[in-house]
Amino acid sequence: MKKSALLLLFVFAACTTWAQVAREEIFADTHRSAANYYAYPTPNAKLTPAPKGYEPVYISAYARHGSRWLIHPEQYTKPLQVLKKAAAAGMLTPAGQQALVAVDSVYRMANKRFGELTEKGARQHRGIAQRMYKNFPTVFADGAVVDARSTVVIRCILSMANECLQLQAENPRLRIKTDASDHDMYYLNDEDQPAIQRFRHSDAIKAALTKAWEENVKTDHLMGLLFRDAAYVRDSVDVASFANNLFSVAANMQSCDTKLDLYRFFTPEECYGIWKYRNLEWSIRYGDNSLSKGVMPYLQNNLLRNFLTTADSCLQKSVPGATLRFGHDVVVLPLACLMELGDCGKQQGGDANLLAEKWRNYEIFPMACNIQWVFYRKKKSKDLLVKVLLNEHEMSLPVATTQAPYYRWDDVKKYYQEKLSRFQIPTEK
């Protein structure tokens, strides 16, 4: 039986790895290079039917807000100022002039909306709610309670509102409660853990990121495309800063309903190179990376504990319903790693090229990314199973099972409780 369980676990884990290499995926769709700016892709994966006799009774979830404008005005104004200065000096090419018009236009669209949810972001959450209701209708039966909580950031509150309004439209007899309070911030968006955060900063990390930028981010084509004179670029443009900021604007333009496009000024190779650098950076800052001592996922230890205790409490009710939480990418990413969903929790190092083929941030935390725990109960029984969805795709868990992607709740709970209890902040050498 043990051999069979391990075999099934291996097979399922293999099915949840990324089949194509990152380069091929990004060349096929450069929007993936946006990493955390990647607009939520509508899932098309088929869900595995539950074992005979089981039906869904409760969902516990955490979701990032939907697509938004860039948070800081400087993210728009810095590349805009460079382009305007070059235009005044007669140093922009026709392509540079087009880039100037596009950046100026999107800046005007975003002005006084910085960091706010876009209409596309609202639609993403309405779509998630529709599919959640369609896939798990018994969770949202008449009279079921939906307890929704958000961080105090307006884009998260509006994401919650859109998802809950859609659920209410699907079944007006749902009892939906919403809240956004500092009271819940300790688990919804807690980064105030300096003892863990300090591992983000070391000479080894600085060296790895510098190396990754120098080896992967190529700007000669971009500079030659936008500016007339190489000497002007050398003397008047902070190339690294400009390229990085312009790419952020380009990447985030998919968050809004516009035909404006800045990606066309970057080659697929340039997009892939910048993505590799950012993939490594996110892995170090929030993932299970050896350079940051593998501790970053534990930033979400309070949230994982909340999942465990809330589930136990809600599952005792006759009509469990759903617990929905809304927050940020810097929560979803470490939580996915802490839970060891699929390949998310496989510890990596500082080689950007090796990392790119094993760990791909755009699969984990696009806009509106979400983790759903779906609980199933066998009729006339206390037996409980759980499966976990990342962005509505079934994921393997680090727990043996003969029914993947379904796992015994007691086994899952025990694994995570023991993992959290074992954690100790390492000493610095």
N, C-alpha and C positions, 0 to 999 in steps of 0.2 A: 504493500500500500504506500509506503514511504517513497519508494522508487517511482511509482506511478504519479504521486503528487508532485514530486520534484520535476519529473518529465513534463507534466502539464504546465507547471510554473515556468519552466524554461521555454517551452514552445510559445506560451502567451507573451512572455517578456520579449522574445524575438520578434513577435508580431507588432509590438509597440515601439520598436526602435525605428529610427528614420532610415528608410530604405535607400533613398537617393543621397548622394553627397551634397553638402551645403552649396558648393559651387554650382552644381547643376540646378538646384532648386532656385537659387538667386538669379542665375542667368535666365531661367524660364520665367521668372517674375521678380523684377528688381525691387518691387515693393516689400518683399521679405527682408531686404537689407535694412529696413527701417527699425528692426528690432522691436523695442517697446512702443514705437510709433506705428507699427504695423496694424492696419485696420482689421478688426475681427473677421476672420474668414468664416463664412457660413459652413457649418460642419456637414459632411455628407457620409459619415461613417454609419454603418448599420449596427444597431445595438443588439447584443446577445440576449435572447429570451431568458427569463428567469427559470431556475429549476422548477420542476413540476410542483404545484401546490403553493408556491410563494407569490406574493404580490407586494408592490411598493406601498409603504405606509408613511414614510417620513423622509424628508430631504434636509440636509444641513449643508450650507454653501457659503463660499466667500467669492465675491466678484469684484474685479477692478471696474472703475468707472469706464464709460464708453469713450469713443474718440473725442478729443478736445483740441483746442488751440494750444499752441506753445505757451508755456507758463510765464516766461519773462519777456518783456518788450525787447530787451537787448538781443534776444535770439533772432528777432527780425531786423532790428535797427543796425546791428553791427555789420552784417553783410550788405545791407542797404547803403550804409554810409560809405563803405569801400567802393561799391559800384557807382554811387553818385560822384564821389571824388574823382574816380577814373574818367567818368563821363565828362566832367567839367574840364579835365585835362586833355580831352580828346583821345583817351587811351582805351576806349572800349571798342571791341569788334562788333559787327552786326549781331552776333550771338550774345555778346556781352550786353548790348542794348536790350535785347529780348529778355535776358535774365533780369536786368534792372526793372523792366516793366512788370515782369511776373512777381518779383519780390515785393515791389512797391504795392502791387495790387493785393497780394495776399496779406501784407501788413495792414492795409486799409480795412480789409475784411475782418482781421483779427483785433483791430484797435478797440480798446476798452472791453475786450472779451477774453483777455489773456488767461489761459488756464481753464476757461469755461467749456462746458459740454457743447458739442456741436449737434446739429440735427441728426447727422449720421450716428453719433454716439447714442442719442436717444433711441433711434431705430434699432441699434444693435441690442439694447436691453429689452425692447419690446419683442424682438425676435427670439431672444433667449427664453423669455417668459412663455411665449407661444409654444415653443418646442418642449419646454419643461412640462407644461400642462398636457400637451399631446402625448408625450412619452410616458408620463406617470400620472394618469388621471385620478387614480385612487388616492393619491396623496392630497389632491385638491378637491375632495368630495365636499358636498354641502356641509357647512358648519365647521370645516377645518380651519385651524388658526394658522395664519402666516405671520410670524414675528420677524419684522425687517428692521435692521439697524445699520446706520451709516456713520462714517466719520463725519466731522463737522464741516468738511469741505463741500462747497456748493455743487461741484460737478458730481460728487458721489451721492449727495442727497437727491439730485435730479435723476441720476441713474436708478436709484432706488425707487423714486416716484414713478418713472416710466415702466419699470418692471412690475411694480405692484399694481399700477393702473391697468396694465395688460392682463394680469392674472384676474383682477376684479372683473374685467370685461369678459374673460373666458368663463368665469363662474361668479355671478353677483352675490352668491350666498356664502362666499368665503368671508371669514372674519380676519381682516388684515390690520395689523398694528405696525406703525412706523415710528422711528425715533432716531435722533442724531444728537448725541450728547458727549461732553467730555467724560462722562461717567464710564463710557465703554471704550475710550481711546486706548486704554492700557493693553487691550488685546486686538483692537481693530487696526491700530496704526502705531505700534510702540517700537520706536527706534532708540529710546532713551536708555540705552544700555552701553555706557562707555567702556565697560570691562570687555565687551565683545567688539565694539566698534574700533578699538585701538589696533586690532589686528589687520585692519585695512591699510595701515600706513607702515611701510617698512622699506628699506633700501632695495630689497629683493623685488618687491612689488613695483616700485618706481622703475627699476631697471627692466623688468619684464614688459611693462607697458610702453616704455620708451622704445625698446627693441621691436615690439609689435607694431608700433606706429611707423618706425623707420623702414621696416621690412615689408609692410603691407599697404600703407597709404601712399599712393603715387598721385602727384598733383600736376605734373608737367603738362599733360594733355588738357586738363581743365584750365590752367592758367593761359596756355596758348590759345585755347578756344575763346576765352572771354576778354583777354587783354592784348593790345596791339604790340606791346614792346616788352621784351624780357627784362630789360634794364629797369623799366618802370616797376615791374613786379618785384624785382630784387630790392629796390630802394624804397618802395612805397606801400607794399602789401605784406602783412603778416600772413604768409601763405597758409600755415597750419591752422591758425585761428579762423581765417576766412573760409577755407575749404570745409572745416568742421561745422561752422555755423551755417553755411549755405546748404550743406548736406542735411542738417537738421530741419531746415525749412522745407527742403525738397521732400524729405521723408514724411513729414507731418502733413503735407498738403493732401494726402489721401484721407485725412480725417474730416475733410469738409467736401461739400458738393460743388466742385469746380472743375473746369476743363483745363485750368492752368496747370502746367507741368514743368518742374525744374529737374526731374530725373533725366530728361533728355540731354542735359548738359554733362551728365556723368556716363562714362562707359560702364557696361556690366562689370568689367574687371575692377574699376574704381569703386563701384558699389560694394562688390565682394570684399575688397581690401579694407574699406572703412568698417564694414560689418564685422570682419574678423577681429579688428581692434576692439570694437565695442562689445563683441561677444566675450572676449577675454576680460574686459573691464567689468562687465556685469557678473561674470563668474566669480571674479575675485571679491567684488563688493558685496554680493548677496548670495552666491552659490556655495557649493561644497567644494572649495578649492584649497589645495594644500598650501598655497602661498599665503592665504589668510587663515591657516591652521584648521580649516574645515569647520569653523565655528559660526559662520554667518547665518546658516539656516536656523540656528537656535535663537536668533532675534525674534522668531515667531513661536517660542515655547509657550507663551501665554495664550496665543491663539489656538494652538493645537490642544492645549488643555481645555480651552473653552469648547472646542468641538467635542471632545470626549465627554465632559461633564454635562453639557447641554443635551447631547444625544441620549445619554442615560436617563436624564430627567424627562425629556419629551416622549421617549419610547414607553414610559410608564402610563401615559395618557391613553384614553380610549380612542381619541382621534388626534394623532400626533401632529399632522400638518407639516409645516416647514419653518426652518430658521434660516433667514437670508441676511448676509452681511455684505456691506459694500465699502470698498476702500481703494487700494492703490497697488501699482505694479511691484513696488518695493516690499509688499507683503506677500503677494501671490508667488513671486519667484522663490524666496527663501522657504515658504511653506511647502511648495511642491518638492523642493530639495529635502526638506526636513522629513516629509512623508515618504521620500524615495519613490516617487511616482515614475514608473518606467525607467528611463535613463536619467531622469532629473537629478537624482541623488548620487550619481557615480562621481566620486571625487576626481578632479582634474588638476592639472598643473599650469605652468606659465607659458606653454608653447601654444601660440594662437592657431597654428596650422593643425596640430593634433587635436586641439579642442574643437575646432570647427567640424570635424568629422564625427564627433562623439556627443556634442552638447550644443544645441541650437536654440538660442534665446527666443527667436520669433515663434517657435512652437510652444513656448511656455507662457509668455506674457504679452501677447498683443493687446491692443485696446479691448476692453470688456472681457478680458480673460477671466476664467472662473474655475473653481474647483467645487464639484458637487459630490457629496456623500449621499448615496441613495440606499435606504434601508428597506429590506424585504422581510416580511414575516410569513411563516407558514401558517395556514388556516388552522384554527383550533390548537395552536402550539405557541410556546414562548421562544421557539427557535428563530434566530435572527441572522440574516446575511446582509452584507454591505458590499456595494461596488462603488468605485470612485471614478469620476469623470474629470478629465482635464480638458477644458474647452470643448466639452461634450463628446470627448473620445474616451473610451474605456481604457483604463490604465492598470498595469500590473502593480501589485503591492509586495513588499518584502516579507510576505507571510505565505507559508505553504497552503495549498488548496487543491482539491480535486475538481473544483467547479469554476475555475477562472472564467470570467473576471469577478466572480462572486466569492466572498470570503466570510468565514464565520466571524461575527461581530466580536465575540469573546476573544478570539485569537488576535484580531486586529487591535482591539483595545489593550490587551496585555502587551503586545509588541511595543506600541507607542508609549504606554505608561512606563515600561521598563527602560526604553530608550531615553526618555526625558529624565528619569531618576538617575541614570548612569552619567549624565552629562556633567562634566566639570570643566570650567574655563582653564585652558592650559596655561602653564607658566611660561613667561617669555625667557628665551635663552639669550 
